[in-house]
Amino acid sequence: EMQLVESGGGLVQPGGSLRLSCAASGFSLSQYVMTWVRQAPGKGPEWVSTSSASTTYADSVKGRFTVSRDNLKNTLSLQMNSLKPEDPAVYYCQRGTFTTYYTRGQGTQVTVSS
């Protein structure tokens, strides 16, 4: 069974940093397009980043967020720096693109508050 499990969320002050991890099992994420998506309360899913041969980012996170892959650990990471009040959401990783995905994790909550 293909699974994704996110971790690393929490409470951070504005300007702080968090590193989210997405552990894959049942498949090798190095072979797939992987996407980070976030969803704030009362809002629809928002695309954050897609990693394939290259990595693209939403304008809202460009320069602050960085995606990396650890193929040995079969893990996708999202390093989030300079967190802003508009960044709080549940963050999900998914196998596939933003609009067409095949596996999604349960999400991890990110809260930004002073």
N, CA, C and O of each residue as an XYZ file, in Angstrom:
456
protein
N       0.840     -1.193      0.000
C       0.000      0.000      0.000
C       0.874      1.241      0.000
O       1.830      1.352      0.767
N       0.527      2.167     -0.871
C       1.260      3.427     -0.954
C       0.738      4.376      0.103
O      -0.464      4.629      0.186
N       1.642      4.899      0.907
C       1.255      5.819      1.960
C       2.218      6.986      2.061
O       3.392      6.882      1.705
N       1.695      8.100      2.554
C       2.489      9.285      2.855
C       2.131      9.734      4.260
O       0.955      9.784      4.620
N       3.129     10.057      5.045
C       2.895     10.526      6.409
C       3.691     11.803      6.630
O       4.921     11.802      6.583
N       2.966     12.899      6.874
C       3.611     14.173      7.141
C       3.880     14.344      8.628
O       3.166     13.798      9.470
N       4.906     15.099      8.934
C       5.229     15.430     10.317
C       5.993     16.740     10.349
O       6.405     17.256      9.310
N       6.176     17.269     11.535
C       6.990     18.465     11.694
C       6.223     19.751     11.892
O       6.820     20.802     12.123
N       4.907     19.682     11.805
C       4.127     20.891     12.027
C       4.164     21.329     13.477
O       4.635     20.597     14.348
N       3.663     22.528     13.727
C       3.627     23.027     15.088
C       3.354     24.508     15.118
O       2.925     25.105     14.131
N       3.611     25.088     16.272
C       3.400     26.517     16.500
C       4.744     27.236     16.401
O       5.734     26.823     17.005
N       4.753     28.297     15.642
C       5.976     29.082     15.482
C       5.604     30.549     15.434
O       4.512     30.904     14.989
N       6.499     31.393     15.885
C       6.257     32.830     15.839
C       6.480     33.359     14.423
O       7.215     32.756     13.642
N       5.854     34.469     14.097
C       6.125     35.091     12.797
C       7.624     35.325     12.612
O       8.314     35.785     13.522
N       8.105     35.001     11.427
C       9.522     35.108     11.158
C      10.303     33.856     11.470
O      11.483     33.757     11.136
N       9.657     32.898     12.107
C      10.326     31.665     12.478
C      10.370     30.649     11.359
O       9.951     30.916     10.232
N      10.885     29.481     11.691
C      11.071     28.430     10.693
C      10.518     27.105     11.197
O      10.473     26.837     12.398
N      10.105     26.295     10.248
C       9.702     24.916     10.508
C      10.177     24.066      9.338
O      10.332     24.543      8.214
N      10.398     22.814      9.636
C      10.749     21.870      8.578
C       9.759     20.722      8.621
O       9.685     19.982      9.601
N       9.007     20.588      7.556
C       8.036     19.504      7.437
C       8.670     18.333      6.698
O       9.485     18.509      5.792
N       8.276     17.148      7.104
C       8.737     15.941      6.431
C       7.552     15.138      5.939
O       6.466     15.168      6.519
N       7.785     14.430      4.867
C       6.765     13.566      4.274
C       7.439     12.228      3.988
O       8.241     12.101      3.062
N       7.099     11.242      4.797
C       7.708      9.924      4.642
C       6.842      9.047      3.753
O       5.645      8.890      3.993
N       7.449      8.487      2.743
C       6.726      7.639      1.801
C       6.974      6.165      2.103
O       8.075      5.779      2.494
N       5.964      5.367      1.920
C       6.105      3.916      2.028
C       5.288      3.261      0.921
O       4.267      3.787      0.480
N       5.758      2.114      0.493
C       5.054      1.394     -0.555
C       5.440      1.815     -1.961
O       4.989      1.214     -2.936
N       6.257      2.825     -2.072
C       6.752      3.275     -3.365
C       7.994      4.127     -3.140
O       8.267      4.585     -2.030
N       8.730      4.325     -4.215
C       9.914      5.166     -4.160
C       9.547      6.541     -4.681
O       9.246      6.706     -5.863
N       9.571      7.534     -3.792
C       9.128      8.860     -4.222
C      10.076      9.488     -5.229
O       9.717     10.462     -5.890
N      11.279      8.948     -5.355
C      12.205      9.491     -6.345
C      11.683      9.309     -7.771
O      12.133      9.994     -8.690
N      10.758      8.409     -7.951
C      10.236      8.115     -9.280
C       8.999      8.928     -9.618
O       8.451      8.792    -10.712
N       8.552      9.766     -8.702
C       7.286     10.440     -8.906
C       7.389     11.952     -8.740
O       8.257     12.470     -8.038
N       6.480     12.630     -9.406
C       6.244     14.033     -9.131
C       5.592     14.130     -7.755
O       4.638     13.409     -7.463
N       6.103     15.012     -6.923
C       5.577     15.187     -5.572
C       5.207     16.656     -5.365
O       5.903     17.562     -5.823
N       4.116     16.862     -4.677
C       3.579     18.207     -4.516
C       3.244     18.480     -3.059
O       2.746     17.609     -2.345
N       3.524     19.696     -2.636
C       3.046     20.177     -1.334
C       1.838     21.080     -1.573
O       1.837     21.922     -2.470
N       0.829     20.885     -0.762
C      -0.413     21.636     -0.830
C      -0.757     22.060      0.591
O      -0.430     21.355      1.545
N      -1.403     23.187      0.737
C      -1.855     23.596      2.065
C      -3.306     24.021      1.997
O      -3.804     24.443      0.954
N      -3.962     23.903      3.118
C      -5.356     24.308      3.193
C      -5.613     24.977      4.526
O      -5.456     24.371      5.587
N      -6.010     26.238      4.454
C      -6.356     27.006      5.642
C      -7.840     26.810      5.946
O      -8.615     26.469      5.053
N      -8.234     27.023      7.192
C      -9.650     26.848      7.560
C     -10.561     27.698      6.698
O     -10.325     28.895      6.528
N     -11.588     27.092      6.159
C     -12.561     27.820      5.369
C     -12.137     28.139      3.948
O     -12.860     28.808      3.211
N     -10.964     27.660      3.569
C     -10.467     27.931      2.223
C     -10.210     26.628      1.478
O     -10.120     25.555      2.076
N     -10.097     26.746      0.180
C      -9.780     25.582     -0.630
C      -8.297     25.274     -0.603
O      -7.508     26.064     -0.085
N      -7.911     24.139     -1.152
C      -6.499     23.777     -1.214
C      -5.707     24.805     -2.014
O      -6.179     25.324     -3.026
N      -4.510     25.084     -1.549
C      -3.622     26.037     -2.218
C      -2.333     25.322     -2.576
O      -1.710     24.687     -1.725
N      -1.937     25.424     -3.824
C      -0.683     24.820     -4.269
C       0.491     25.554     -3.641
O       0.510     26.784     -3.596
N       1.468     24.799     -3.157
C       2.666     25.368     -2.551
C       3.895     25.115     -3.438
O       4.642     26.040     -3.757
N       4.088     23.864     -3.823
C       5.291     23.533     -4.576
C       5.137     22.172     -5.225
O       4.468     21.286     -4.694
N       5.764     22.019     -6.380
C       5.831     20.728     -7.066
C       7.271     20.404     -7.388
O       8.014     21.230     -7.919
N       7.647     19.183     -7.055
C       9.020     18.723     -7.267
C       9.031     17.595     -8.277
O       8.404     16.553     -8.085
N       9.761     17.828     -9.360
C       9.959     16.745    -10.328
C      11.415     16.832    -10.757
O      12.308     16.769     -9.911
N      11.671     16.973    -12.040
C      13.052     17.182    -12.469
C      13.557     18.517    -11.940
O      14.745     18.685    -11.668
N      12.657     19.438    -11.805
C      12.946     20.713    -11.157
C      11.847     20.982    -10.140
O      10.875     20.232    -10.043
N      12.011     22.044     -9.398
C      11.029     22.378     -8.366
C      10.461     23.755     -8.634
O      11.200     24.703     -8.899
N       9.156     23.861     -8.566
C       8.493     25.141     -8.736
C       7.742     25.497     -7.458
O       7.325     24.623     -6.697
N       7.583     26.786     -7.244
C       6.974     27.282     -6.019
C       5.910     28.312     -6.342
O       5.992     29.036     -7.334
N       4.906     28.358     -5.475
C       3.929     29.433     -5.566
C       4.619     30.756     -5.245
O       5.567     30.803     -4.461
N       4.131     31.821     -5.860
C       4.733     33.134     -5.612
C       4.681     33.502     -4.129
O       5.560     34.198     -3.621
N       3.651     33.032     -3.451
C       3.474     33.391     -2.042
C       4.552     32.794     -1.131
O       4.753     33.273     -0.015
N       5.244     31.752     -1.601
C       6.255     31.113     -0.757
C       7.647     31.164     -1.382
O       8.630     30.790     -0.743
N       7.729     31.619     -2.606
C       9.021     31.624     -3.309
C      10.050     32.446     -2.536
O       9.771     33.561     -2.097
N      11.223     31.884     -2.380
C      12.284     32.557     -1.648
C      12.259     32.290     -0.162
O      13.220     32.604      0.541
N      11.169     31.710      0.333
C      11.061     31.406      1.771
C      11.000     29.903      2.026
O      11.498     29.421      3.043
N      10.396     29.171      1.107
C      10.228     27.726      1.270
C      11.159     27.000      0.312
O      11.401     27.459     -0.804
N      11.677     25.861      0.760
C      12.555     25.050     -0.069
C      12.185     23.575      0.083
O      12.056     23.062      1.194
N      12.021     22.913     -1.046
C      11.708     21.486     -1.056
C      12.977     20.692     -1.318
O      13.806     21.075     -2.144
N      13.115     19.597     -0.614
C      14.238     18.709     -0.867
C      13.783     17.257     -0.756
O      12.773     16.943     -0.126
N      14.550     16.400     -1.379
C      14.266     14.960     -1.334
C      15.447     14.230     -0.738
O      16.599     14.553     -1.027
N      15.161     13.250      0.090
C      16.188     12.333      0.583
C      15.785     10.953      0.073
O      14.937     10.282      0.663
N      16.394     10.548     -1.010
C      15.981      9.302     -1.643
C      16.343      8.077     -0.812
O      15.670      7.049     -0.892
N      17.397      8.183     -0.019
C      17.753      7.044      0.836
C      16.707      6.835      1.923
O      16.357      5.702      2.254
N      16.211      7.943      2.475
C      15.194      7.853      3.519
C      13.787      7.821      2.944
O      12.808      7.635      3.667
N      13.700      8.008      1.606
C      12.403      8.041      0.935
C      11.503      9.111      1.537
O      10.332      8.874      1.835
N      12.077     10.283      1.706
C      11.403     11.381      2.383
C      11.476     12.662      1.567
O      12.494     12.973      0.947
N      10.383     13.388      1.584
C      10.303     14.712      0.977
C      10.204     15.726      2.110
O       9.460     15.513      3.067
N      10.938     16.813      2.011
C      10.927     17.813      3.070
C      10.518     19.172      2.524
O      10.700     19.472      1.344
N       9.966     19.975      3.404
C       9.619     21.348      3.078
C      10.192     22.229      4.176
O       9.676     22.255      5.294
N      11.250     22.945      3.857
C      11.852     23.884      4.800
C      11.142     25.222      4.638
O      11.128     25.805      3.554
N      10.562     25.690      5.713
C       9.792     26.930      5.669
C      10.469     27.955      6.552
O      10.568     27.767      7.765
N      10.929     29.025      5.963
C      11.578     30.112      6.683
C      10.740     31.381      6.593
O       9.855     31.500      5.745
N      11.027     32.304      7.461
C      10.353     33.605      7.455
C       8.838     33.437      7.400
O       8.161     34.058      6.581
N       8.326     32.599      8.271
C       6.893     32.309      8.253
C       6.074     33.553      8.555
O       6.436     34.370      9.401
N       4.967     33.675      7.845
C       4.110     34.843      7.930
C       2.746     34.455      8.504
O       2.393     33.276      8.537
N       1.997     35.435      8.948
C       0.657     35.152      9.479
C      -0.268     34.503      8.454
O      -1.247     33.862      8.838
N       0.015     34.652      7.168
C      -0.837     34.039      6.139
C      -0.434     32.611      5.786
O      -1.059     31.983      4.931
N       0.614     32.091      6.444
C       1.057     30.724      6.147
C       0.348     29.613      6.929
O       0.424     28.459      6.508
N      -0.332     29.894      8.033
C      -0.959     28.809      8.783
C      -1.960     28.024      7.945
O      -2.789     28.590      7.233
N      -1.856     26.708      8.054
C      -2.727     25.814      7.299
C      -2.368     24.388      7.682
O      -1.398     24.146      8.400
N      -3.150     23.469      7.200
C      -2.739     22.074      7.220
C      -1.955     21.835      5.933
O      -2.430     22.129      4.836
N      -0.776     21.310      6.084
C       0.096     21.073      4.938
C       0.079     19.585      4.599
O       0.238     18.720      5.460
N      -0.119     19.330      3.321
C      -0.181     17.959      2.822
C       0.887     17.741      1.755
O       1.206     18.646      0.984
N       1.425     16.546      1.722
C       2.220     16.162      0.562
C       1.400     15.150     -0.227
O       0.624     14.379      0.336
N       1.587     15.170     -1.515
C       0.834     14.247     -2.341
C       1.664     13.770     -3.515
O       2.524     14.481     -4.035
N       1.382     12.557     -3.908
C       2.055     11.958     -5.055
C       1.280     12.337     -6.291
O       0.162     11.873     -6.515
N       1.890     13.183     -7.086
C       1.221     13.689     -8.271
C       1.289     15.197     -8.284
O       2.029     15.813     -7.517
N       0.510     15.776     -9.162
C       0.462     17.219     -9.271
C      -0.608     17.789     -8.357
O      -1.264     17.059     -7.613
N      -0.774     19.092     -8.423
C      -1.778     19.738     -7.590
C      -3.172     19.269     -7.959
O      -3.993     19.014     -7.078
N      -3.450     19.151     -9.248
C      -4.808     18.812     -9.680
C      -5.027     17.320     -9.894
O      -6.168     16.859     -9.865
N      -3.992     16.579    -10.100
C      -4.100     15.132    -10.335
C      -3.119     14.413     -9.426
O      -1.922     14.353     -9.703
N      -3.638     13.876     -8.349
C      -2.772     13.171     -7.421
C      -3.369     11.816     -7.082
O      -4.566     11.585     -7.252
N      -2.521     10.935     -6.604
C      -2.912      9.544     -6.410
C      -2.813      9.121     -4.952
O      -3.472      8.172     -4.527
N      -2.000      9.820     -4.198
C      -1.828      9.517     -2.780
C      -1.621     10.822     -2.053
O      -0.893     11.695     -2.526
N      -2.261     10.962     -0.895
C      -2.081     12.157     -0.079
C      -1.972     11.733      1.377
O      -2.636     10.797      1.820
N      -1.135     12.429      2.099
C      -1.000     12.137      3.515
C      -2.136     12.732      4.327
O      -3.077     13.309      3.782
N      -2.033     12.583      5.626
C      -3.098     13.062      6.519
C      -2.943     14.535      6.865
O      -3.859     15.162      7.398
N      -1.769     15.081      6.553
C      -1.524     16.484      6.795
C      -0.879     16.753      8.141
O      -0.948     15.940      9.062
N      -0.253     17.914      8.229
C       0.341     18.361      9.490
C       0.024     19.841      9.644
O       0.133     20.613      8.692
N      -0.366     20.226     10.847
C      -0.838     21.586     11.117
C       0.330     22.533     11.372
O       1.233     22.239     12.155
N       0.289     23.660     10.701
C       1.261     24.730     10.937
C       0.507     25.941     11.458
O      -0.451     26.398     10.834
N       0.930     26.454     12.583
C       0.321     27.625     13.196
C       1.386     28.692     13.377
O       2.471     28.420     13.889
N       1.071     29.895     12.958
C       2.002     31.021     13.106
C       1.330     32.057     13.986
O       0.307     32.636     13.620
N       1.916     32.282     15.146
C       1.301     33.204     16.092
C       2.344     33.684     17.082
O       3.253     32.950     17.471
N       2.186     34.923     17.473
C       3.072     35.457     18.501
C       2.462     35.289     19.888
O       3.071     35.684     20.883
